[in-house]
Amino acid sequence: MSEQQHSHFCLLAHTQPDTFSGVYWREFMTAGGAEQDAWDYWAVCMEIVVVMAPVGSFLASHVHRQVLATLVYILDTAALVSFTNCGCS
């Protein structure tokens, strides 16, 4: 197993049980269960993750890390500017 495969495996091995246990606890161990908004948000996120995770992995393995860092800075700046200009509180 390569170092990249190992890091992806470790990420999945650590985050998947946490996510599963949180959803299980909220849905089956509390009186009200998870709200419908939480399930709707999860359904939307699953579609995005299934499509974009392989794309991100491909780009990360073929683009220099400085380019990725620059993209993160640009996206974070765009998110900050759009939030401050939307009038949200």
N, C-alpha and C positions, 0 to 999 in steps of 0.2 A: 504494500500500500504506500503510495507516494505521500509526501508531506501535505500536499494540497487535499488529497482525498481524506487523509487522516483528520485535518482540521475541519472539513465539512462534516465528517462522521461525528466528531466530538461536539460540534455545534448542534447537530440534530439530536445526539444522544443526551445532551444537557437541556435543551429547550423543549423537546417534545414531551417528556414526562411532566415538566412544570405546567405546560399549557393544558395537557390532558387532566392533570389533577385539579387545576383551577376550575376548568369547565365542569368536571365531574362534581366537585364540591358545591359549586354554585347551583348547578341544575338539580342534583339529587339529594343534597344534604341540608339545603336551606328551605324554609317554608315556601317562599315565593318562586324559587327557581330563577333562572336567568331571564332578563327582560327580552321582549321581542326585538327591540332595537339592537341588543347585543348579538342576537342570532343573525339579524339582517346585516350588520356590520361585518360579522365573521364570513357570511356568504359572499359579500362583495370582495373582501380581502383575499379569500381563497382563489378567486378567479385571477386576481392581479398577481398573486404570488406564484401560481402555477405557470403563468406565462412569462413573467418578468424575471424570476429567479434564474432560469437557464440563460436568459439573455444577459443578465448581470454577470453571471459566472463566466460566460464566453468573453464578454468585454474585459472583465478583470484579468483574464488570463492572456489577452492579446494587446492590452494597452499599458503603457508605462504608469507607474503608481503616481507620478506627479500629475499626469493628465487626470487620473481619477480624483486626486485631491482637489484639483482645480474645479472639476465638475461639482464636487460636493460643496465647495465654497460658493460657486455660482448658484446652485440650487438653494442653499441655505439663505443666501442674500435675497434671492427672489421670493422665498417664503416670508422672510422678515418684512420686506417692502410691501408685499401684497397684504400681509396681516395689518401692518400699520396704516395702510391706505383704505382698508375696507370699512373702517368705522366700527369694528367689533369691540366688545369690551370683555 
